[in-house]
Structures are given as C-alpha cells and as structure tokens.
Amino acid sequence: MSDTAADYILQMRNIVKIYPNGFAANKGINLDIRRGEIHALAGENGAGKTTLMNILFGFEDCQEGQIVIKGRSVSIKNPLDAIAHGVGMVHQHFMQIPKFTAAENIVLGIEPNKGLLFDKKKAIELSQDIADKYHFDIKVDGILDDLSIGQRQKVELLKVLIRGVDVLILDEPTAVLTPQETEELFVQLKKLKENDISIVFISHKLEEIMQLCDRITVLRRGASVGTDLISNLNEAKIARMMVGRDVGLTIKKEIHAPKEKIAEINDIAYVDNEGRRMLSNLSFNIKAGEIVGIAGVEGNGQQQIADLLSGIIPVQSGSIRIMGTEIKGKSIRRIRELGVAYISEDRMKYGCAPDLSVRDNIVADRIYRKEFRRGLFLDRKKIEQFVDECIRDFTIACDNQTAPVKFLSGGNIQKVVVAREFTSGARLIIANQPTRGIDVGTTEMIRKNIVKMAKNDNIAVLLVSSDLNEILEVSDRLFIIRKGKFVAHLKDTQKVSEELLGEFMLGVQSMSAQEMGAEL
C-alpha cells in the first residue's frame, strides 16, 4: 500500500541550498518522515546532512524548496520558529551550563517565575514531570557537573521534550557514550517512538543505525541516493550507498612483538587550572610498530595524556621521554622535531588554521625545512607539488590548494590534518579521536593508514578513541582510564568485547596493578 501525505509528520520537498561561493550543498533533496518512526539520515561528511537539518531547524535558509509539517507548508526562519512548529534538535556537543542543576538546564529559556524571581521548586517539578512522562531515570535537582555523560545526554533530550516537539533531530547522539549508556539511550528513544514522536537519527555508526532505525535516507554529494527500509539493507549496502563503492568495514593487521621504546611515560600527574586532579601517577610506554589504545568515558584524563605527550600542556610532575629525550620544558616545535605528530580531538581549534588555505595548513609545520626552501626563500614549486600529492593521496575534496580550509566539509578538514601529520616523518603518532564525526569512507582511510604506518613503517601510535569498535579493531593493546587512573590493561584486544570495556569504563570492574602487569 502506497503512503499518502497524511502518513508523514514532516516532508522536505526539493530543498536547494547554494552558498555564495557557488557550492551546492543540497541539490533538490526530498526527505519524508513518518509519524512515530526513527529515520536515519546518513552520508559522507559534506554530503549535505548538516545543511539540510540546519535548514529544518532554522539555522540556515534555502533558495528553493518547501517544508511541510502535519500537512501544512511552513516557514522556518530561526530555531524559535522550528520549536513552535514542533521540531527540536539535540546537538552533538552538549549546550549546557555545568554549574546549574539539571532542572535549571532543562527549563532554560522557559523559566517559571514566582513574581520577579526564578521559581526553583516549580522548575524541579516541571522537569520531574517530563522525565516521568518519558520514563527517564534522572536526578533533576543534581548539579550537571556531578552527572554522568549518559545522564547529561538525557538532560539534552528533556530540554527539547519539555517544549512539546513532534520531530526530534539527534546529531551523533552516541559519540561519547559507553555501550551500556548507548543501550539505555536506545531504550529511551524507542519509548519516545511509542509516544508518537518522530526521530531523525544522524550517525556514522552503521551498526547503531541497523539496530535502532526503521528507515534510512542516504545523501551523497548534496543529493539523495535513496530511502529504504532498514530491513532491506545491511551495513555493507549502506556504506556502498554513502561512498559509491565497497568499503572495508574491518581492519586486518599483522601482530608482531615490538621492542624499541619510542615513548616512555613515568609517574605523570596533572592538575588542571580549576584544581581538579585529572591524572594520578600514570606510567606506560609505547614501542615502535605497536598501536596502544586508551579508552574511557569522556573527561576521565585521556585528553590530558594526549596533550601532555604533544606539548600542548606542560609536564607538571613525572617524566615523558620521546626517543630517549625528556620533553619537560620543551616547546611544541622541539617536541615535533623529536618525531611526534598529533591529530587533535578538536580539529578546528588545534588541528588547523581555518582561514588559511589547504596548502598552508598542510605545510605549516615544515616550511623551515631545507627541502622546502631555496636559500632564504620558500620553494613554491616544491611546496605546490608536495601539496598536490597530499590532495591526491588523501582524496581531499577541494577546489584547489588555495581554498580556505573553513569552506571544506568536516571530513575533508580532517583529511588535511591527517595528511600533514601522517607525512611529517613522525616516530610517534598521537591520534586523538581521529574519526569522530567522520563518514565511513574517511574512517576506513584513516584507520588503514594508522595500521599501515605502525606495521609497515615501524611507527608507534597512541590511539585515543571513544569509538569502542575502532579501539578494539585497531589497537594491539589498550588501557581503560577512569578518574585519571588506569583501571585495566588489556593485552589482547581480539578477545575483548565492547560490553566488557563499558564495565571497566563505568567502574563496574577494575584490575589490580598486578593484573595489569609491571611492563606497561
């Protein structure tokens, strides 16, 4: 039986978005969302997903097209319009005030008042009512800073639900969740579906799309490839629709016994500017040819380990030696000269200079080298030739070398960062969330390059990732970090499940120092 317009809560018809530089982000896209369904929106970075959802939520306008909600054509010029029409959005990065309570965050913007003053008791009551309605187990009067990442995700959902939405857009909602927290979130989303709320689920994790969603629309290069029932597809078929070719979803790597120590970390501790102890006396090493993974719930110290090794934050206590040289007190440039490359978690803040060109970003760390100079001057021809090779080898989609990086998609910005770091001549690569928010094609390229450089080029790799499938597939051994301490050292990742990792990450299990082993 064919669908009618009455079957859909939302229809986006022939959406066209062309930016002033001539880039067509959306080329006549159609998206139909049924009442009470979970609908996946998938595609490579730059395929047009974000633009399409920004148009729906009022962050951007479009040159052509129509938005129909509940059978009526509507005009959405800003997020307030979207919410008024029953459309809510939960962003990948939480928009919260950590020092406020959960309830204060939930009612922010629609605060109940008693006279001229904020009615805190009423805010708690309203927040508890909406939490109870959708069966969210959460302490609404608790300070946000004291809640787990999974609980804070619930706060984001409740902030939208309290406004009475019919369509909920979720952008990479599981990016920082453990498997247990993800499973709990999926239970909540299925309950929302039972309450006739429609969900647009944006994710690069194909296994989650297969597990959760009813239907999927795939975008490629600004156009719709098609919409289908999830039951008609598998991960390989979805990946092929997204990329236009077969994608290797598993990583094969040879196992050998590394010997030479590239990085030696002894008894490091770190206290941040707010006086919080983020790391407590950690010691481990990374050898040539091995990939050491670090996993943990966001905010448990993994970021500080990566930043210490790369020189972004100073060594306060303990010792870090790269190729036998102590890095304490050394500049970032000197640390890089020792053979350290760094793919930062925040590619826009630390990974690139957004206003500079693709070319300038790729060669930024090496323009002082003799190979790129002619006496006192830069060898422009040599630089342009090298950058052309990087654009080709790393399949960076850009108009030309001089295009500002900020105009590229997130995936292509990451390719620029990866191209620079992977060609820097490093002995140690620190890869911090290298594939977060990245499509399957780019993810495949980055993971295979990490394994190739470790196994073929004998490079040491420290992989920090919240993608547990990635960390198990790519790492040779891995550490679980919780509250600044290692709680597990797993030496054979092939025999470890994501569920076990989640138990260590949440503190359900831990290893003794003896179990973890003296040789870390």
RODO-2510 file (C-alpha; in nm, 4 decimals, decimal comma):
residues 520
     n   res          X          Y          Z
     1     m     0,0000     0,0000     0,0000
     2     s     0,1461     0,3360    -0,1005
     3     d     0,1948     0,6161     0,1502
     4     t    -0,0111     0,9357     0,1440
     5     a     0,0819     1,2826     0,2666
     6     a    -0,1241     1,2147     0,5811
     7     d     0,1204     0,9377     0,6795
     8     y     0,4038     1,1889     0,7205
     9     i     0,4650     1,4264     1,0090
    10     l     0,7366     1,6057     0,8089
    11     q     0,8166     1,6456     0,4409
    12     m     1,1065     1,8425     0,2971
    13     r     1,0474     1,8851    -0,0744
    14     n     1,3095     1,9752    -0,3380
    15     i     1,5431     2,1559    -0,0954
    16     v     1,8138     2,3526    -0,2767
    17     k     2,0947     2,5325    -0,0927
    18     i     2,3765     2,7053    -0,2817
    19     y     2,6354     2,9050    -0,0889
    20     p     2,7758     3,2387    -0,2147
    21     n     3,0961     3,0665    -0,3324
    22     g     2,8861     2,8551    -0,5693
    23     f     2,8989     2,5309    -0,3676
    24     a     2,5703     2,3406    -0,3933
    25     a     2,5221     2,1744    -0,0513
    26     n     2,1679     2,0487    -0,1213
    27     k     2,0564     1,9661    -0,4757
    28     g     1,6824     1,9173    -0,4692
    29     i     1,6677     1,6856    -0,1669
    30     n     1,3439     1,5190    -0,0564
    31     l     1,3037     1,3824     0,2967
    32     d     0,9826     1,2236     0,4267
    33     i     0,9475     1,1372     0,7973
    34     r     0,6582     0,9191     0,9085
    35     r     0,4741     0,9679     1,2339
    36     g     0,6359     0,7708     1,5159
    37     e     0,9372     0,6374     1,3262
    38     i     1,3118     0,6517     1,3817
    39     h     1,4572     0,7616     1,0500
    40     a     1,8326     0,7533     0,9877
    41     l     1,9974     1,0290     0,7834
    42     a     2,3354     0,9099     0,6583
    43     g     2,6090     1,0187     0,4202
    44     e     2,9722     1,1158     0,3998
    45     n     3,0947     1,4413     0,5509
    46     g     2,9978     1,7102     0,3039
    47     a     2,7063     1,5059     0,1677
    48     g     2,4576     1,7714     0,2850
    49     k     2,3114     1,6232     0,6070
    50     t     2,4062     1,9098     0,8364
    51     t     2,2923     2,1742     0,5888
    52     l     1,9567     2,0002     0,5430
    53     m     1,8969     1,9793     0,9189
    54     n     2,0148     2,3388     0,9704
    55     i     1,7506     2,4470     0,7176
    56     l     1,4853     2,2437     0,9014
    57     f     1,5848     2,3907     1,2382
    58     g     1,6092     2,7487     1,1101
    59     f     1,9845     2,7967     1,1296
    60     e     2,0028     2,8444     0,7518
    61     d     1,7702     2,9379     0,4671
    62     c     1,7404     2,7754     0,1241
    63     q     1,6961     2,9087    -0,2284
    64     e     1,4286     2,6568    -0,3256
    65     g     1,2078     2,4012    -0,1618
    66     q     0,9223     2,3546     0,0787
    67     i     0,8875     2,2298     0,4369
    68     v     0,5550     2,0622     0,5177
    69     i     0,4710     1,9797     0,8806
    70     k     0,1480     1,7967     0,9628
    71     g     0,0284     1,8554     0,6072
    72     r     0,0802     2,2325     0,6176
    73     s     0,3529     2,4306     0,4423
    74     v     0,5519     2,6317     0,6979
    75     s     0,8225     2,8970     0,7002
    76     i     1,1092     2,8359     0,9432
    77     k     1,3409     3,1351     0,9741
    78     n     1,5040     3,0568     1,3117
    79     p     1,5119     2,7881     1,5837
    80     l     1,2215     2,9501     1,7695
    81     d     1,0076     2,9020     1,4583
    82     a     1,1196     2,5390     1,4401
    83     i     1,0284     2,4722     1,8028
    84     a     0,6934     2,6480     1,7551
    85     h     0,6220     2,4043     1,4710
    86     g     0,7203     2,1058     1,6871
    87     v     1,0773     2,0484     1,5636
    88     g     1,3577     2,0115     1,8200
    89     m     1,7283     1,9395     1,7809
    90     v     1,9857     1,7827     2,0125
    91     h     2,3355     1,8765     1,9011
    92     q     2,6422     1,6535     1,9100
    93     h     2,8167     1,8877     2,1563
    94     f     2,6035     1,9463     2,4657
    95     m     2,4761     2,3026     2,5119
    96     q     2,4652     2,3118     2,8911
    97     i     2,5707     2,5175     3,1919
    98     p     2,7710     2,2731     3,4085
    99     k     2,7270     2,4622     3,7362
   100     f     2,3462     2,4675     3,7052
   101     t     2,1206     2,1824     3,8134
   102     a     1,9691     1,9503     3,5567
   103     a     1,6301     2,1162     3,6124
   104     e     1,7746     2,4653     3,5615
   105     n     1,9246     2,3493     3,2318
   106     i     1,6025     2,1801     3,1221
   107     v     1,3853     2,4932     3,1701
   108     l     1,6475     2,7400     3,0449
   109     g     1,4641     2,9887     2,8226
   110     i     1,1180     2,8963     2,9554
   111     e     1,1912     2,9504     3,3255
   112     p     0,8943     2,9509     3,5663
   113     n     0,8847     3,2574     3,7902
   114     k     0,7315     3,3468     4,1247
   115     g     0,6799     3,7177     4,0953
   116     l     1,0062     3,8578     3,9604
   117     l     1,2165     3,5662     4,0878
   118     f     1,3032     3,2286     3,9395
   119     d     1,0830     2,9550     4,0892
   120     k     1,3359     2,6765     4,1507
   121     k     1,0802     2,4458     4,3115
   122     k     0,8495     2,4751     4,0090
   123     a     1,1433     2,4151     3,7719
   124     i     1,2237     2,0892     3,9532
   125     e     0,8565     1,9900     3,9452
   126     l     0,8208     2,0578     3,5702
   127     s     1,1464     1,8763     3,4928
   128     q     1,0493     1,5747     3,7027
   129     d     0,7077     1,5611     3,5337
   130     i     0,8588     1,5476     3,1826
   131     a     1,1212     1,2942     3,2993
   132     d     0,8475     1,0738     3,4471
   133     k     0,6311     1,1062     3,1345
   134     y     0,9044     0,9568     2,9174
   135     h     1,0446     0,7221     3,1869
   136     f     1,3817     0,8991     3,2164
   137     d     1,5561     0,7957     3,5380
   138     i     1,7458     1,1147     3,6270
   139     k     1,8165     1,3266     3,9332
   140     v     1,6752     1,6585     3,8096
   141     d     1,7899     1,8560     4,1161
   142     g     2,1505     1,7342     4,0780
   143     i     2,4302     1,9651     3,9621
   144     l     2,5096     1,8907     3,5987
   145     d     2,8839     1,8630     3,6657
   146     d     2,8128     1,5705     3,9000
   147     l     2,6122     1,3714     3,6439
   148     s     2,7487     1,1056     3,4109
   149     i     2,7755     1,1678     3,0370
   150     g     2,4742     0,9419     2,9838
   151     q     2,2692     1,1447     3,2342
   152     r     2,3744     1,4699     3,0663
   153     q     2,2562     1,3278     2,7343
   154     k     1,9141     1,2757     2,8964
   155     v     1,9144     1,6401     3,0068
   156     e     1,9641     1,7436     2,6426
   157     l     1,6687     1,5293     2,5370
   158     l     1,4472     1,6633     2,8154
   159     k     1,5339     2,0235     2,7216
   160     v     1,3722     1,9557     2,3844
   161     l     1,0867     1,7321     2,5008
   162     i     0,9621     1,9832     2,7602
   163     r     0,8894     2,2174     2,4684
   164     g     0,6427     1,9688     2,3215
   165     v     0,8148     1,8629     1,9999
   166     d     0,6793     1,6121     1,7485
   167     v     1,0028     1,5735     1,5482
   168     l     1,3371     1,5246     1,7244
   169     i     1,6675     1,5648     1,5374
   170     l     1,9597     1,3819     1,7005
   171     d     2,3098     1,4636     1,5710
   172     e     2,5626     1,1879     1,6580
   173     p     2,3953     1,1284     1,9988
   174     t     2,6145     0,8321     2,0987
   175     a     2,9548     0,9858     2,0170
   176     v     3,0690     0,9950     2,3827
   177     l     2,8568     0,7188     2,5369
   178     t     2,9637     0,3764     2,6602
   179     p     2,7864     0,0689     2,5133
   180     q     2,5732     0,0488     2,8279
   181     e     2,4763     0,4167     2,8052
   182     t     2,4055     0,3787     2,4335
   183     e     2,1799     0,0803     2,5017
   184     e     1,9940     0,2799     2,7671
   185     l     1,9558     0,5744     2,5260
   186     f     1,8101     0,3434     2,2612
   187     v     1,5530     0,2166     2,5116
   188     q     1,4507     0,5788     2,5772
   189     l     1,4321     0,6602     2,2046
   190     k     1,2096     0,3588     2,1397
   191     k     0,9787     0,4814     2,4185
   192     l     0,9649     0,8232     2,2516
   193     k     0,8693     0,6463     1,9287
   194     e     0,5890     0,4673     2,1156
   195     n     0,4689     0,8135     2,2239
   196     d     0,4360     0,9030     1,8528
   197     i     0,7460     1,1223     1,8440
   198     s     0,9386     1,1004     1,5159
   199     i     1,3182     1,0922     1,5357
   200     v     1,5753     1,1862     1,2723
   201     f     1,8879     0,9956     1,3742
   202     i     2,2169     1,1226     1,2272
   203     s     2,5067     0,8842     1,2830
   204     h     2,8163     0,7464     1,1164
   205     k     2,7889     0,4266     1,3233
   206     l     2,6223     0,1866     1,0843
   207     e     2,5758    -0,0862     1,3440
   208     e     2,3656     0,1571     1,5518
   209     i     2,1550     0,2548     1,2517
   210     m     2,0866    -0,1142     1,1840
   211     q     1,9953    -0,1740     1,5479
   212     l     1,7716     0,1289     1,6086
   213     c     1,6186     0,2741     1,2929
   214     d     1,3127     0,1875     1,0855
   215     r     1,4122     0,3547     0,7585
   216     i     1,7113     0,5402     0,6176
   217     t     1,7735     0,8200     0,3686
   218     v     2,1266     0,8356     0,2295
   219     l     2,2778     1,1528     0,0854
   220     r     2,5810     1,1724    -0,1413
   221     r     2,7398     1,4924    -0,2742
   222     g     2,4359     1,7034    -0,1924
   223     a     2,1772     1,4721    -0,3474
   224     s     1,9588     1,1892    -0,2181
   225     v     2,0757     0,8405    -0,3173
   226     g     1,7528     0,6897    -0,1923
   227     t     1,5307     0,5927     0,1009
   228     d     1,4709     0,2344     0,2094
   229     l     1,3605     0,0146     0,4968
   230     i     1,6460    -0,0867     0,7247
   231     s     1,5218    -0,4443     0,7000
   232     n     1,6139    -0,4415     0,3290
   233     l     1,9759    -0,3403     0,3959
   234     n     2,2948    -0,4323     0,5800
   235     e     2,5998    -0,2283     0,6860
   236     a     2,7905    -0,3021     0,3655
   237     k     2,4991    -0,1907     0,1456
   238     i     2,4551     0,1339     0,3405
   239     a     2,8283     0,2057     0,3201
   240     r     2,8175     0,1458    -0,0562
   241     m     2,5252     0,3875    -0,0908
   242     m     2,7131     0,6512     0,1082
   243     v     3,0502     0,6248    -0,0642
   244     g     2,9642     0,4868    -0,4069
   245     r     3,1966     0,1882    -0,3724
   246     d     3,2573    -0,1109    -0,1462
   247     v     3,4064    -0,0119     0,1902
   248     g     3,6209    -0,2366     0,4087
   249     l     3,4498    -0,2267     0,7487
   250     t     3,7086    -0,4466     0,9224
   251     i     4,0794    -0,3827     0,9706
   252     k     4,3376    -0,6556     0,9140
   253     k     4,6760    -0,6182     1,0791
   254     e     4,9768    -0,8356     1,1445
   255     i     5,0778    -0,8926     1,5039
   256     h     5,4460    -0,8841     1,5917
   257     a     5,6487    -0,8269     1,9070
   258     p     5,7685    -0,4628     1,9213
   259     k     6,0934    -0,3924     2,1046
   260     e     6,2250    -0,0369     2,0745
   261     k     6,0602     0,2045     2,3192
   262     i     5,9607     0,5251     2,1408
   263     a     5,7706     0,6902     2,4279
   264     e     5,8300     0,6286     2,7983
   265     i     5,5824     0,7831     3,0397
   266     n     5,6709     0,7546     3,4078
   267     d     5,4630     0,8599     3,7090
   268     i     5,2873     1,1554     3,5413
   269     a     5,0202     1,3510     3,7274
   270     y     4,8260     1,6571     3,6203
   271     v     4,6084     1,9134     3,7985
   272     d     4,4062     2,1497     3,5787
   273     n     4,3526     2,5242     3,6235
   274     e     4,0459     2,4644     3,8410
   275     g     4,2431     2,2473     4,0805
   276     r     4,0976     1,9173     3,9612
   277     r     4,3349     1,6211     3,9615
   278     m     4,2961     1,4841     3,6087
   279     l     4,5829     1,2294     3,6114
   280     s     4,7251     1,0334     3,9022
   281     n     5,0754     0,8851     3,8690
   282     l     5,0396     0,7031     3,5381
   283     s     5,3195     0,5022     3,3802
   284     f     5,3279     0,3213     3,0456
   285     n     5,5292     0,3002     2,7254
   286     i     5,4674     0,2812     2,3529
   287     k     5,7002     0,0783     2,1328
   288     a     5,7852     0,1043     1,7648
   289     g     5,5343    -0,0793     1,5484
   290     e     5,2571    -0,1061     1,8078
   291     i     4,9266     0,0721     1,8479
   292     v     4,8371     0,1424     2,2112
   293     g     4,4767     0,2410     2,2733
   294     i     4,3268     0,4453     2,5561
   295     a     3,9520     0,4280     2,6199
   296     g     3,7341     0,5869     2,8834
   297     v     3,4229     0,7922     2,9389
   298     e     3,4845     1,1473     2,8196
   299     g     3,6590     1,3682     3,0759
   300     n     3,8492     1,0989     3,2670
   301     g     4,2010     1,2105     3,1718
   302     q     4,2590     1,0738     2,8217
   303     q     4,2620     1,4248     2,6735
   304     q     4,5342     1,5317     2,9190
   305     i     4,7539     1,2323     2,8272
   306     a     4,7394     1,3285     2,4581
   307     d     4,8004     1,6970     2,5334
   308     l     5,0971     1,6220     2,7607
   309     l     5,2680     1,3990     2,5058
   310     s     5,2193     1,6584     2,2301
   311     g     5,3321     1,9526     2,4446
   312     i     5,0008     2,1413     2,4373
   313     i     5,0003     2,1395     2,8181
   314     p     5,3195     2,1327     3,0293
   315     v     5,4503     1,8334     3,2218
   316     q     5,3870     1,9147     3,5901
   317     s     5,5306     1,6046     3,7525
   318     g     5,6781     1,2783     3,6381
   319     s     5,8724     1,2172     3,3193
   320     i     5,7909     1,1836     2,9481
   321     r     6,0719     1,0746     2,7197
   322     i     6,0464     1,0610     2,3406
   323     m     6,3266     0,8702     2,1666
   324     g     6,5148     0,8887     2,4969
   325     t     6,4828     1,2686     2,5321
   326     e     6,2926     1,4270     2,8202
   327     i     6,0270     1,6683     2,6819
   328     k     5,9602     1,8625     3,0027
   329     g     6,0129     2,2335     2,9351
   330     k     6,0467     2,1870     2,5585
   331     s     5,8433     2,3784     2,3001
   332     i     5,5832     2,2116     2,0775
   333     r     5,8123     2,2633     1,7782
   334     r     6,1005     2,0898     1,9542
   335     i     5,8737     1,8011     2,0566
   336     r     5,7610     1,7649     1,6950
   337     e     6,1263     1,7643     1,5871
   338     l     6,1769     1,4660     1,8184
   339     g     5,9270     1,2815     1,5974
   340     v     5,5840     1,3473     1,7482
   341     a     5,2752     1,4020     1,5287
   342     y     4,9385     1,4942     1,6778
   343     i     4,5861     1,4564     1,5399
   344     s     4,3883     1,6678     1,7850
   345     e     4,0374     1,5892     1,9038
   346     d     3,9407     1,9494     1,8194
   347     r     4,0426     1,9863     1,4562
   348     m     3,9154     2,3452     1,4310
   349     k     4,0926     2,4739     1,7433
   350     y     4,4229     2,2820     1,7364
   351     g     4,4262     2,0859     1,4111
   352     c     4,4091     2,3645     1,1554
   353     a     4,4037     2,7379     1,0889
   354     p     4,0531     2,7717     0,9360
   355     d     4,1183     3,0959     0,7482
   356     l     4,4375     2,9682     0,5841
   357     s     4,4469     2,7626     0,2653
   358     v     4,4673     2,3866     0,2279
   359     r     4,8276     2,4328     0,1139
   360     d     4,9311     2,6492     0,4102
   361     n     4,7722     2,4074     0,6580
   362     i     4,9479     2,1042     0,5106
   363     v     5,2983     2,2596     0,5099
   364     a     5,2619     2,4787     0,8197
   365     d     5,4919     2,2612     1,0316
   366     r     5,7743     2,2214     0,7768
   367     i     5,8257     2,5437     0,5796
   368     y     6,1524     2,5986     0,7687
   369     r     6,2972     2,2697     0,6417
   370     k     6,5680     2,2814     0,3763
   371     e     6,3699     2,0596     0,1382
   372     f     6,1068     2,3331     0,1005
   373     r     6,3409     2,6305     0,0726
   374     r     6,5726     2,7947    -0,1758
   375     g     6,8160     2,9777     0,0428
   376     l     6,6165     3,2373     0,2381
   377     f     6,3046     3,1869     0,0264
   378     l     6,0336     2,9239     0,0047
   379     d     6,0493     2,6832    -0,2878
   380     r     5,6937     2,7412    -0,4098
   381     k     5,7119     2,4846    -0,6862
   382     k     5,8292     2,2116    -0,4465
   383     i     5,5586     2,3044    -0,1939
   384     e     5,2803     2,3024    -0,4538
   385     q     5,3966     1,9687    -0,5909
   386     f     5,4009     1,8172    -0,2415
   387     v     5,0550     1,9537    -0,1568
   388     d     4,9132     1,8203    -0,4852
   389     e     5,0435     1,4766    -0,3876
   390     c     4,8748     1,5041    -0,0448
   391     i     4,5441     1,6117    -0,2012
   392     r     4,5621     1,3111    -0,4349
   393     d     4,6857     1,0536    -0,1823
   394     f     4,4385     1,1540     0,0907
   395     t     4,1496     1,2256    -0,1536
   396     i     4,0915     1,5771    -0,0187
   397     a     3,7887     1,7271    -0,1947
   398     c     3,8692     2,0951    -0,2542
   399     d     3,8542     2,3378    -0,5475
   400     n     4,2315     2,3909    -0,5336
   401     q     4,5259     2,4260    -0,2925
   402     t     4,4420     2,7891    -0,2174
   403     a     4,0870     2,7173    -0,0948
   404     p     4,0426     2,8222     0,2718
   405     v     4,0090     2,5166     0,4941
   406     k     3,6971     2,6562     0,6641
   407     f     3,4991     2,6045     0,3410
   408     l     3,5669     2,2284     0,3406
   409     s     3,3410     1,9655     0,4986
   410     g     3,4381     1,8257     0,8376
   411     g     3,5677     1,5052     0,6821
   412     n     3,7874     1,6904     0,4344
   413     i     3,9231     1,9208     0,7064
   414     q     4,0204     1,6051     0,8948
   415     k     4,1916     1,4755     0,5801
   416     v     4,4002     1,7952     0,5646
   417     v     4,5062     1,7438     0,9278
   418     v     4,5798     1,3751     0,8713
   419     a     4,7759     1,4482     0,5518
   420     r     5,0031     1,6873     0,7408
   421     e     5,0555     1,4617     1,0415
   422     f     5,0984     1,1355     0,8506
   423     t     5,3625     1,2892     0,6197
   424     s     5,5592     1,4634     0,8947
   425     g     5,8198     1,1886     0,9336
   426     a     5,6976     1,1034     1,2836
   427     r     5,8182     0,8177     1,5054
   428     l     5,5148     0,8609     1,7353
   429     i     5,1655     0,9479     1,6145
   430     i     4,9127     1,0597     1,8752
   431     a     4,5689     1,0074     1,7219
   432     n     4,3062     1,1655     1,9483
   433     q     3,9524     1,0812     1,8312
   434     p     4,0802     1,0639     1,4691
   435     t     3,7479     0,9522     1,3190
   436     r     3,4912     1,1247     1,5436
   437     g     3,2061     1,2601     1,3327
   438     i     3,3692     1,1237     1,0153
   439     d     3,1971     0,9201     0,7442
   440     v     3,2725     0,5545     0,6739
   441     g     3,4923     0,6220     0,3702
   442     t     3,7221     0,8658     0,5513
   443     t     3,7191     0,6459     0,8607
   444     e     3,8345     0,3493     0,6530
   445     m     4,1196     0,5549     0,5043
   446     i     4,2392     0,6889     0,8413
   447     r     4,2258     0,3517     1,0205
   448     k     4,4073     0,1690     0,7401
   449     n     4,6776     0,4362     0,7325
   450     i     4,7300     0,4118     1,1088
   451     v     4,7738     0,0348     1,0849
   452     k     4,9957     0,0610     0,7760
   453     m     5,2265     0,3186     0,9357
   454     a     5,2587     0,1146     1,2534
   455     k     5,3134    -0,2235     1,0912
   456     n     5,4974    -0,1302     0,7700
   457     d     5,6879     0,1796     0,8813
   458     n     5,7518     0,0731     1,2433
   459     i     5,5891     0,3856     1,3870
   460     a     5,4499     0,3939     1,7413
   461     v     5,0853     0,5017     1,7735
   462     l     4,8820     0,6210     2,0703
   463     l     4,5129     0,5943     1,9805
   464     v     4,2595     0,7747     2,1999
   465     s     3,9059     0,6958     2,0885
   466     s     3,5518     0,6828     2,2213
   467     d     3,4581     0,4516     1,9330
   468     l     3,4982     0,1163     2,1058
   469     n     3,4725    -0,0825     1,7836
   470     e     3,7594     0,1258     1,6462
   471     i     3,9787     0,0936     1,9515
   472     l     3,9317    -0,2840     1,9651
   473     e     3,9961    -0,3343     1,5934
   474     v     4,2929    -0,1001     1,5557
   475     s     4,4784    -0,1308     1,8888
   476     d     4,7256    -0,4057     1,9744
   477     r     4,6741    -0,3486     2,3459
   478     l     4,4797    -0,0886     2,5374
   479     f     4,4299     0,0876     2,8688
   480     i     4,0994     0,1852     3,0259
   481     i     4,1165     0,5127     3,2171
   482     r     3,8754     0,6198     3,4900
   483     k     3,9081     0,9279     3,7118
   484     g     4,2657     0,9807     3,5973
   485     k     4,3844     0,6264     3,6733
   486     f     4,4252     0,3133     3,4652
   487     v     4,1697     0,0541     3,5763
   488     a     4,2562    -0,2073     3,3130
   489     h     4,5372    -0,3036     3,0763
   490     l     4,4085    -0,5412     2,8087
   491     k     4,6877    -0,7075     2,6128
   492     d     4,4837    -0,8992     2,3558
   493     t     4,2134    -0,6799     2,2061
   494     q     4,0872    -0,9630     1,9842
   495     k     3,9384    -1,1357     2,2894
   496     v     3,7675    -0,8310     2,4443
   497     s     3,4044    -0,7255     2,3954
   498     e     3,2677    -0,3706     2,3871
   499     e     3,0451    -0,4624     2,6823
   500     l     3,3499    -0,5537     2,8940
   501     l     3,5134    -0,2232     2,8042
   502     g     3,1984    -0,0446     2,9132
   503     e     3,2072    -0,2188     3,2514
   504     f     3,5642    -0,1022     3,3128
   505     m     3,4789     0,2498     3,1915
   506     l     3,1790     0,2750     3,4256
   507     g     3,3691     0,1333     3,7255
   508     v     3,1777    -0,1955     3,7434
   509     q     3,5093    -0,3831     3,7072
   510     s     3,8758    -0,2942     3,7638
   511     m     4,2141    -0,4690     3,7595
   512     s     4,4788    -0,4664     4,0274
   513     a     4,8276    -0,3340     3,9487
   514     q     4,9487    -0,6950     3,9402
   515     e     4,6826    -0,7960     3,6879
   516     m     4,7700    -0,5001     3,4663
   517     g     5,1345    -0,6057     3,4692
   518     a     5,4570    -0,4341     3,5614
   519     e     5,5659    -0,3875     3,1986
   520     l     5,3134    -0,1276     3,0838
***
